[in-house]
Amino acid sequence: MSEMSITSRDNPLFKRLKKLAESARARRDAQMTVLDGAHVLAAYLDAGGQPRTLVRAASFDAARLEPWAMRCPAAKTIALADVLFDELTPVSTPTGLLAEAAWLSPVSPVATPLVIVLEDIQDPGNLGAMLRTGAAAGATLAVLSPGCHDAWSPKALRGGQGAQFVLPMECGVDVAAWCAQFDGERLALALGEDGSVFARALTGPLALLVGNEGAGLSKGVRAAATARVQIPMPGKMESLNASAALAIAVFEAVRQRGG
């Protein structure tokens, strides 16, 4: 295994990786991202991806990188000084393994549409968890508004645990306009509404609309919904986390569809 060692911040490859780790615009322009950790890298490979570069921290045993290098025969392998590696990872306790990788474009399955529509979800962990929920439920598409956190950021990828590699996504979408052209039920998950999501028939073409963690759905998107429903909460809590609300609703659809 041929390996390059990098110890300087002036190295062009390190500069490129740092831009991908920190800048949504750089990721968008290059259609590339940084994968952090063995689990995310394994999910990427299982989905048919091949990274451009494998990066280990200098303190990460080189022998542990060899199995990954065998699965990624075209990838460059880099040993990066620990202090530089720490600048690329999104976590306080680095895993010691990163990869530079191109975005994947999964194909939507031929199935009754089950779409998760996310408006202005700004926490990367929340966004990743919601995409993971959609992927686990067999959603056919995720639609993200321009105000959502970048779905390909390292933090969102960690939250998604591979969801971005298998769930088709449309990002930067005018959600109200998208809803207007969607031929199916468009259910806004909203507080203070009379109808329960459990009382709805969810077996046909369906889009579940979930809004910002604090503000909820905008007026325009709420107006574009065919119905505004809530999740009954008999306990003494005002609301659910947006990710939890989506999970309850989407798996109710799975239950009704016999999944």
Secondary structure, DSSP 8 states (H G I E B T S, - for coil): ---EEE--TT-HHHHHHHHHHH-HHHHHHHTEEEEESHHHHHHHHHTT---SEEEEETTS-HHHHHHHHHH-TTSEEEEE-HHHHHHH-SSSS--SEEEEEE-------SSS-EEEEE-S---HHHHHHHHHHHHHTT-SEEEE-TTS--TTSHHHHHHHTTHHHHS-EE-S--HHHHHHH--SEEEEE-TT-SEEGGGS--SSSEEEEE-BTTTBS-HHHHHHSSEEEE----SS-S---HHHHHHHHHHHHHHHTT-
